C-alpha cells in the first residue's frame, strides 16, 4: 500500500556474525509495530515438516485441521442476494469551507483520469472471506497463526470476519452503487487445492465459488482483478515440506496457477501472482511461522530462500500463462521454452511489489546516498531487478550476502525471470523515507524509523491510529517524486497503484456510528493522494492506469486483527451490516467528476 514517508537512520557497526543475524531483519522487517503490550515470541506449536503423511482423504484433511484446532462456524451458509438497487446515502456535509479545501469533485477539475482507468477497491481472501472450513476448504497458515500465542495482538481469527464468502453479492453491489469499476481480490489456494500439492485433488466447490464471484462482478459492472496468492499459504504444504522455504513449492504453485488460469480465462483480464512477496517472506522467517521451516533453513536464511522460490514460482506461473498468440505478448519477450503455450491466456500479469526508493537524510552526504541505494536494493529492488531489469538480484545484495543466505540464480533462471517481464504494478506499504548511514568496514543494516524531518523535527505528515504509528503516515507531497523514481529505475508501459489506504485514528475505539463513519483523516488521505496521482499522470506523464483503495471494508488486518481499521465501509461484527463511511462517498464523488465518458 502507499502509506507513509518514514525517515530512517542506519545504526551501529556489527561483527560479521551479528551482521548476518540482523540483515534479514532489515531487509524483510515490515515495520508494522504496534502499541499493544509485548507479545510472546515463542510457544507456537507446529508439527515438524514432513512428519504428517500425505493422505488426501477426508480423514487426511481433518488431520490437517487438527493442527489448527476448532473453528467457529459461520452464522449462515448460503449466499445472500441483496435487494437492488443499493441505497447510497446523500453526500455528507462539506468538511471545510470551500475557500480552504475543495470538495472531491472540485479537486483539479480540468484534469481527468485516462480512458479505461481502473478506479477500484481491494481485499484479500483471508482478511474478508470467513467460512474457513466450509465447502471443502483446507486450512491455511493464517488459520493456524491466529491461534498461536501472540500471533494476532487482539486474538482475531479469520473464522467469520466479514463473511464475504457468503456476502460477496452484497459487497460487489455496494461498490458498484458507488460507481467503483474494479475490485482486486485474492483467491485462496487452499479452497482450490485443500492439500496444496499438484498431485492432490481439486476442490470443485472452490472453483465454482470463485467462478460465481467473477461472474457476479462482471454482471455488476465491476471488473474482477485477481491475485493468486495473498499470504494464506495452505497449511498442508507447510506441513509436508516447509512451504515457500522449500524448492518443492514451485511446481505446486505453478500447477495451482495453471488450474486457476484455465478455469477463469477470458473473464479475468488482470492477474497478479503474488502480493507483496517481500513482506510475506519476512513473515516466514519470524514468529510464529519460523516453527515450520524446511529442513536446513533457519529464521535468518528463511526470507532469502523464500524470496528465491517465490521468484521462480512467479516466473513459472507467467510462463504457464502466456503464449505467442496471447494479446498480452506485447508486454513480454517470451522464452522459446514457453511451457503451456496451448493455454493462450488473455490478459496481463505481474506481481505486486512494495516499498520505495527513498531520499538521503542529508542531500549531499555520500554515506546517506549510499544508504538509499542499499535500502532500495534490499527492499523494492530485490523483486524489481529480477523481474524488470537484470533477471538477477541487485549487485549490492550478492556483494553482501553469501550463497548460503541468498541462493544464486542460474543463467536459465535469469532468462526465465527477465523473459517474463510484464507491466509494472507498484504496491507500497511505505512511500518514502530519508536515510542516514554511518559507514565503516561493513554496511550496517539496523534501521530506526524517524517520522519527522531532519531540520526542525516536524512530522512528515498526518499520523494514523497509534496502533500503526510506527510505520504509517499520510505523505502525499512525496508521492510524485516516488513514482517518478520507480519509473526511472524500472520503466514500464503501465503502472497500477494496487493498494493505498489509511488507518483512521481511534476508529476501532469508537462506538457511535456517526463518529465512526466520519473518517476525516482517511478521506483527506485519499483526496490528496488522488490529486497528486492526477498531476503525476498529466504533468509527469506517468502511465498510471488504475488505483485500488485499501480496503473495500473493515477486515482482519493480519497480526493487528480487527484493531486496525482500513475500510471505507464500517462492518458491525455482531450483525455483519455494512455502512458507508465518508471516505467511500468521497471516492465516489471524485471518480464521477474525473472519469472520461
C-alpha positions in Angstrom: 0.0 0.0 0.0 1.1 3.6 -0.5 1.1 4.7 3.1 3.9 6.8 4.6 7.0 8.8 4.5 9.3 7.5 7.2 12.6 8.9 7.9 15.3 6.4 8.8 18.8 6.2 10.2 21.1 3.3 9.9 22.8 2.4 13.1 25.9 0.8 14.6 28.5 -1.5 13.2 28.2 -5.2 13.8 30.7 -8.1 13.6 30.2 -10.3 10.5 28.3 -12.8 12.6 26.0 -10.2 14.1 25.6 -8.6 10.6 24.2 -11.8 9.1 21.9 -12.3 12.1 20.5 -8.8 11.6 20.5 -8.2 7.9 17.4 -10.3 7.4 15.6 -8.1 10.0 16.5 -5.1 7.9 15.6 -6.5 4.5 12.4 -8.1 5.5 11.0 -6.3 8.5 7.8 -4.7 7.5 7.9 -2.2 10.3 4.3 -2.8 11.3 4.9 -2.5 15.0 2.0 -1.8 17.3 1.4 -0.2 20.6 0.0 -3.3 22.2 1.9 -4.9 25.1 4.8 -7.0 24.1 3.6 -10.3 22.6 5.1 -13.7 23.1 7.9 -14.7 20.6 7.9 -18.4 21.4 5.4 -21.1 22.3 4.0 -21.8 18.8 3.1 -25.4 18.1 3.6 -26.9 14.7 4.5 -30.5 13.6 7.9 -30.9 12.1 7.7 -30.5 8.3 7.5 -33.9 6.7 6.0 -35.6 9.8 2.4 -35.6 8.6 1.8 -38.2 5.8 0.3 -37.1 2.5 -3.2 -38.5 3.0 -5.6 -36.8 0.5 -8.7 -38.4 2.0 -11.3 -36.6 4.2 -9.6 -38.1 7.2 -6.3 -36.7 6.0 -7.8 -33.3 5.6 -9.2 -33.5 9.2 -5.8 -34.4 10.4 -4.5 -31.1 8.9 -7.4 -29.2 10.6 -6.4 -30.8 13.9 -3.1 -28.7 13.6 -5.3 -25.6 13.7 -7.9 -26.7 16.2 -11.6 -26.0 16.5 -13.0 -23.2 14.3 -16.1 -21.1 14.7 -18.9 -22.0 12.3 -20.5 -19.1 10.3 -24.0 -17.9 11.3 -25.3 -18.9 7.9 -24.0 -20.9 5.0 -25.9 -19.7 1.9 -25.1 -16.9 -0.4 -27.3 -13.8 0.3 -28.8 -12.0 -2.6 -29.0 -8.2 -2.0 -32.1 -6.1 -2.7 -31.3 -3.9 -5.6 -30.7 -1.1 -6.1 -28.4 -0.5 -3.2 -29.4 2.8 -1.4 -26.5 5.2 -1.3 -26.9 7.9 1.3 -26.8 11.6 0.5 -23.4 13.2 0.5 -22.2 14.3 3.9 -21.8 18.0 4.6 -18.6 19.6 3.4 -15.6 19.0 5.7 -14.3 22.6 5.3 -15.2 25.9 3.8 -14.7 25.9 0.0 -12.0 28.6 0.3 -10.0 26.3 2.5 -10.4 22.9 0.7 -12.3 21.9 -2.4 -14.9 19.2 -2.4 -13.9 15.9 -4.1 -15.5 16.8 -7.4 -13.7 20.2 -7.4 -10.1 18.8 -7.0 -8.2 19.8 -10.1 -11.5 19.7 -12.1 -9.8 20.2 -15.5 -7.7 17.1 -15.1 -9.3 13.8 -16.0 -8.4 10.2 -15.5 -7.3 8.3 -18.6 -9.9 6.3 -20.5 -10.2 2.8 -19.2 -8.8 3.8 -15.8 -9.4 1.1 -13.2 -10.8 3.0 -10.1 -11.1 0.2 -7.7 -11.1 -1.2 -4.2 -9.1 -4.1 -2.8 -9.5 -7.1 -0.4 -7.7 -10.3 0.4 -9.3 -13.7 0.9 -8.1 -14.5 4.5 -9.0 -11.0 5.6 -12.6 -10.9 4.5 -14.0 -14.3 3.5 -14.5 -16.2 6.7 -16.1 -19.6 6.3 -12.6 -21.0 6.7 -13.7 -24.7 6.9 -16.7 -24.6 4.7 -17.2 -26.3 1.3 -14.1 -28.4 1.3 -11.5 -25.7 2.0 -8.2 -26.7 3.6 -6.5 -24.9 6.5 -4.1 -22.1 5.9 -1.1 -20.9 7.9 -3.1 -17.8 8.9 -5.9 -20.0 10.3 -3.2 -21.6 12.4 -1.4 -18.3 13.3 -4.5 -16.8 14.8 -4.5 -19.4 17.5 -0.8 -19.2 18.4 0.3 -17.2 21.5 0.9 -13.6 20.2 0.1 -14.5 16.6 -2.6 -11.8 16.5 -2.5 -9.0 19.0 -6.3 -9.0 19.7 -6.7 -12.8 19.1 -8.9 -12.2 16.0 -9.2 -15.3 13.7 -10.4 -15.4 10.2 -13.2 -17.8 11.0 -16.0 -15.4 10.3 -14.7 -11.7 10.0 -16.7 -10.1 7.1 -18.1 -13.5 5.8 -17.7 -12.2 2.3 -17.7 -15.9 1.2 -21.5 -15.7 1.5 -21.9 -11.9 1.3 -19.9 -11.2 -1.8 -23.0 -10.3 -3.9 -23.9 -7.6 -1.4 -20.3 -6.3 -1.2 -20.0 -6.2 -5.0 -23.3 -4.4 -5.4 -22.4 -1.9 -2.7 -19.2 -0.8 -4.5 -21.0 -0.9 -7.9 -23.6 1.5 -6.4 -20.7 4.0 -5.7 -19.6 3.8 -9.3 -16.4 1.9 -8.4 -15.4 -0.1 -11.6 -12.9 -2.7 -10.3 -12.3 -4.9 -7.3 -8.9 -6.5 -6.7 -9.4 -9.7 -4.6 -7.4 -12.8 -4.0 -8.2 -16.5 -4.4 -7.5 -18.8 -1.5 -5.1 -21.6 -2.8 -6.5 -23.9 0.0 -10.0 -23.5 -1.4 -8.9 -24.8 -4.8 -6.4 -27.4 -3.6 -7.1 -28.2 0.1 -3.9 -30.2 0.2 -2.0 -27.7 -1.9 0.1 -30.1 -3.9 0.0 -30.8 -7.7 -0.9 -34.5 -7.1 -3.8 -33.8 -4.8 -7.5 -33.4 -5.8 -9.1 -30.2 -6.9 -12.0 -28.9 -4.8 -14.7 -28.2 -7.4 -16.8 -26.3 -4.8 -13.9 -23.8 -4.5 -13.6 -23.4 -8.3 -17.3 -23.0 -8.6 -17.4 -20.3 -5.9 -14.8 -18.1 -7.5 -16.5 -18.6 -10.9 -19.8 -17.3 -9.5 -17.9 -14.5 -7.8 -16.2 -13.5 -11.0 -19.5 -13.7 -13.0 -21.3 -11.5 -10.5 -18.6 -8.9 -10.7 -18.9 -8.8 -14.5 -22.7 -8.7 -14.3 -22.5 -5.8 -11.9 -20.0 -3.7 -14.0 -17.1 -4.2 -11.5 -14.0 -5.7 -13.2 -12.5 -8.6 -11.3 -8.8 -8.3 -10.7 -7.3 -11.5 -9.3 -4.3 -12.2 -7.1 -3.3 -15.9 -6.9 -1.5 -15.6 -3.5 -2.1 -13.1 -0.7 -0.1 -14.8 2.1 -2.6 -17.5 3.1 -0.3 -20.5 2.5 -2.0 -23.9 2.5 -1.1 -25.4 5.8 -0.7 -28.7 4.0 2.4 -27.7 2.0 3.9 -26.1 5.1 3.4 -29.4 7.0 4.6 -31.6 4.1 7.9 -29.7 3.2 8.1 -26.2 4.7 6.1 -24.2 2.2 8.0 -21.4 0.4 11.2 -22.2 2.3 11.4 -25.3 0.1 12.0 -25.5 -3.6 9.2 -28.1 -3.8 6.7 -25.3 -3.7 7.5 -24.1 -7.2 5.8 -26.9 -9.1 2.9 -26.9 -6.7 2.2 -23.2 -7.1 2.6 -23.4 -10.9 0.0 -26.2 -11.0 -2.4 -24.2 -8.9 -1.9 -21.1 -11.1 -2.4 -23.2 -14.3 -5.6 -24.6 -12.8 -7.0 -21.1 -12.0 -5.9 -19.6 -15.3 -7.7 -22.4 -17.2 -10.9 -22.0 -15.1 -11.3 -18.2 -15.5 -9.5 -17.5 -18.8 -11.3 -14.7 -20.7 -13.3 -13.5 -17.7 -10.3 -12.1 -15.7 -8.0 -9.8 -17.7 -5.6 -8.5 -14.9 -3.8 -11.1 -12.8 -1.2 -10.9 -10.0 0.8 -13.9 -9.0 2.0 -12.7 -5.5 1.0 -9.9 -3.2 4.0 -8.1 -1.5 6.3 -11.1 -1.5 9.0 -9.3 0.4 6.6 -8.7 3.3 5.3 -12.3 3.1 8.8 -13.7 3.2 9.5 -11.6 6.3 6.6 -13.3 8.0 8.0 -16.7 7.1 11.2 -16.0 8.9 9.5 -14.6 12.0 7.5 -15.8 14.9 5.3 -17.9 14.8 5.9 -19.1 11.2 9.5 -19.9 11.9 8.3 -23.0 13.7 7.5 -24.5 10.3 10.6 -24.1 8.2 12.0 -26.6 5.8 14.9 -28.8 7.0 18.2 -26.9 6.8 16.5 -23.4 6.8 16.6 -21.1 9.8 15.0 -17.8 10.7 17.9 -15.8 9.2 18.1 -17.6 5.9 14.3 -18.3 5.5 13.4 -14.9 4.0 16.0 -15.2 1.3 15.2 -18.8 0.3 11.5 -17.8 0.4 12.2 -14.9 -2.0 14.2 -17.1 -4.3 11.4 -19.7 -4.5 8.7 -17.0 -4.9 10.5 -15.5 -7.9 10.9 -18.9 -9.5 7.2 -19.7 -8.9 6.3 -16.3 -10.4 8.3 -16.9 -13.5 6.8 -20.4 -13.8 3.3 -19.1 -13.5 3.8 -16.4 -16.0 5.4 -18.9 -18.3 2.3 -21.0 -17.9 0.0 -18.2 -18.7 1.5 -16.7 -21.8 1.6 -17.9 -25.4 2.8 -16.3 -28.6 -0.7 -15.6 -29.7 -1.7 -14.0 -26.4 -3.0 -10.4 -26.6 -0.6 -9.7 -23.7 2.6 -10.7 -25.6 3.3 -7.0 -26.3 4.5 -6.7 -22.7 6.6 -9.9 -22.7 9.6 -11.2 -24.5 8.8 -14.9 -24.5 11.3 -17.6 -24.0 11.5 -20.3 -26.6 10.6 -22.8 -23.9 7.1 -21.5 -23.0 5.6 -24.3 -21.0 1.9 -24.1 -21.5 1.6 -22.5 -24.9 -1.7 -24.1 -25.6 -3.4 -22.2 -22.7 -3.4 -18.9 -24.6 -4.5 -16.9 -21.6 -5.9 -13.5 -22.3 -4.8 -10.6 -20.1 -1.9 -9.1 -18.2 0.1 -10.4 -15.3 2.6 -9.2 -12.7 3.5 -9.5 -9.1 2.6 -6.7 -6.6 5.8 -5.2 -5.3 6.1 -3.0 -2.3 8.3 -0.4 -0.7 10.1 2.6 -2.2 13.5 4.1 -3.2 13.7 6.9 -0.6 15.7 10.1 -0.2 19.1 10.7 1.6 18.6 12.2 5.1 21.3 14.8 4.1 21.1 15.6 0.4 24.8 16.0 -0.2 26.1 13.3 2.1 27.7 10.4 0.3 27.1 8.0 3.2 23.4 8.8 3.2 23.2 8.5 -0.6 24.8 5.1 -0.3 22.2 4.2 2.4 19.4 5.0 -0.1 20.9 2.7 -2.7 21.4 -0.1 -0.2 17.9 0.2 1.1 16.4 0.3 -2.4 18.4 -2.8 -3.4 17.5 -4.9 -0.4 13.8 -3.9 -0.4 11.9 -3.0 -3.6 14.9 -3.9 -5.8 15.0 -7.4 -4.5 11.9 -8.2 -6.6 12.1 -5.4 -9.2 15.6 -6.0 -10.6 15.0 -9.8 -11.2 11.7 -9.2 -13.0 12.2 -5.8 -14.8 15.8 -5.1 -15.5 18.5 -7.8 -14.9 16.9 -11.1 -14.2 19.1 -11.2 -11.1 19.4 -9.9 -7.5 20.7 -6.3 -7.1 24.5 -6.4 -7.1 24.6 -4.9 -3.6 22.7 -8.0 -2.3 25.1 -10.5 -3.9 28.1 -8.5 -2.8 26.8 -8.5 0.8 25.3 -12.0 1.2 26.9 -15.4 0.6 25.0 -18.1 -1.4 24.2 -19.9 1.8 22.0 -17.0 2.6 20.9 -15.8 -0.8 20.6 -18.5 -3.4 22.0 -17.6 -6.8 20.0 -17.7 -10.0 21.3 -19.9 -12.8 21.6 -18.4 -16.3 18.5 -20.2 -17.3 16.6 -18.9 -14.3 17.7 -15.3 -15.1 16.5 -15.8 -18.6 13.1 -17.0 -17.3 12.7 -14.2 -14.9 13.6 -11.4 -17.3 11.9 -13.1 -20.2 8.6 -12.9 -18.2 8.9 -9.1 -17.8 5.5 -7.5 -17.6 3.9 -4.2 -16.9 4.9 -2.8 -13.5 2.3 -2.8 -10.8 3.6 -0.9 -7.8 2.3 -1.6 -4.3 3.7 0.2 -1.3 3.4 -0.3 2.4 5.7 2.8 2.7 6.0 5.6 0.2 9.2 7.4 1.1 11.8 7.7 3.8 15.0 9.5 4.2 18.1 7.6 5.2 21.2 8.3 7.2 24.1 5.9 7.5 27.4 5.7 9.3 29.6 3.6 7.1 32.6 1.7 8.4 34.1 -1.6 7.2 30.7 -3.3 6.9 27.4 -1.8 5.9 25.1 -1.7 8.9 21.6 -2.9 8.4 19.8 -1.9 11.6 17.2 0.9 10.9 15.4 3.2 13.2 12.3 4.8 11.8 12.1 8.5 12.3 8.8 10.0 11.2 9.9 13.7 11.1 12.2 15.9 9.1 15.9 16.3 9.7 15.8 20.1 10.3 13.1 21.1 12.7 11.5 17.9 13.8 8.1 18.4 12.2 6.1 15.2 11.4 6.4 14.2 7.8 2.6 14.0 7.6 -0.7 13.3 9.5 -0.4 10.3 11.8 -2.7 7.3 11.9 -4.2 5.4 14.8 -1.5 4.8 17.4 -1.6 1.1 16.6 0.0 1.8 13.3 2.0 5.0 14.1 5.4 3.2 14.0 5.1 2.7 10.2 2.3 4.7 8.8 1.8 8.4 7.8 0.0 10.3 5.1 2.6 11.9 2.9 1.1 13.0 -0.5 3.8 15.6 -1.0 6.3 12.8 -1.6 4.1 10.7 -3.9 5.0 12.1 -7.3 8.7 12.0 -6.7 8.4 8.4 -5.5 6.5 7.3 -8.6 8.9 9.2 -10.9 11.8 7.3 -9.3 10.2 4.0 -9.8 9.5 4.7 -13.5 13.1 5.9 -13.9 14.7 2.7 -12.4 12.1 0.2 -13.6 10.5 1.7 -16.7 7.1 0.3 -17.8 4.3 0.9 -20.2 1.6 0.6 -17.5 1.5 1.2 -13.7 -1.2 0.3 -11.2 -1.3 1.6 -7.6 -2.6 -1.7 -6.4 -3.3 -0.7 -2.8 -3.4 2.6 -0.9 -5.2 3.4 2.3 -5.0 4.7 5.9 -6.0 3.7 9.5 -8.3 6.4 10.9 -7.1 7.4 14.4 -9.0 5.8 17.2 -11.7 4.4 14.9 -11.7 1.0 16.5 -12.3 2.5 19.9 -15.4 4.5 18.8 -18.9 3.0 19.4 -21.2 5.7 17.9 -21.7 5.1 14.2 -21.9 8.8 13.3 -18.4 9.2 14.7 -17.1 6.0 13.0 -18.3 7.0 9.6 -16.8 10.5 9.8 -13.3 9.3 8.8 -11.8 12.7 8.1 -8.1 11.8 8.1 -8.7 8.8 5.8 -10.8 11.0 3.4 -8.1 13.6 3.3 -5.5 10.9 2.6 -7.4 9.6 -0.4 -8.3 13.0 -1.8 -4.7 14.4 -1.5 -3.2 11.2 -3.0 -5.6 11.1 -5.9 -5.0 14.8 -6.7 -1.2 14.1 -6.8 -1.9 11.0 -9.0 -3.8 13.2 -11.4 -0.8 15.5 -11.5 1.6 12.6 -12.0 -0.5 11.4 -15.0 -0.8 14.8 -16.6 2.4 16.7 -15.6 4.9 13.8 -15.1 3.4 11.7 -18.0 3.5 8.6 -15.8 1.5 5.6 -17.3 -0.8 5.2 -14.2 -3.7 3.1 -15.4 -5.5 2.3 -12.1 -5.7 2.8 -8.3 -7.2 0.5 -5.7 -8.3 1.8 -2.4 -7.5 -0.4 0.6 -9.9 -1.6 1.8 -13.3 -2.2 0.4 -14.4 -2.7 4.0 -13.0 -3.2 7.5 -11.3 -6.6 7.8 -8.9 -8.8 9.7 -5.7 -6.7 9.3 -3.2 -9.6 9.8 -1.4 -9.5 13.1 -3.3 -6.4 14.1 -6.6 -8.3 13.8 -9.8 -6.1 14.0 -7.9 -3.4 16.0 -6.7 -1.6 12.8 -9.5 -0.4 10.5 -8.6 0.4 6.9 -12.1 0.0 5.5 -14.1 2.6 3.5 -17.1 0.8 4.9 -17.8 0.0 8.5 -18.7 -3.6 9.5 -20.7 -4.3 12.5 -19.1 -7.6 13.7 -22.3 -8.6 15.6 -24.7 -8.2 12.7 -22.3 -8.1 9.7 -24.1 -5.0 8.5 -22.0 -2.7 6.2 -22.2 1.1 6.4 -20.5 3.6 4.0 -18.0 5.9 5.6 -17.4 9.5 4.4 -14.3 8.2 2.5 -16.4 5.9 0.4 -18.7 8.7 -0.7 -15.8 11.0 -1.4 -14.1 8.4 -3.6 -17.3 8.0 -5.5 -17.7 11.8 -6.0 -14.1 12.2 -7.1 -14.3 9.4 -9.7 -17.6 10.5 -11.2 -16.2 14.0 -11.6 -12.9 12.9 -13.1 -13.9 9.9 -15.3 -13.8 10.3 -19.1 -17.1 9.2 -20.5 
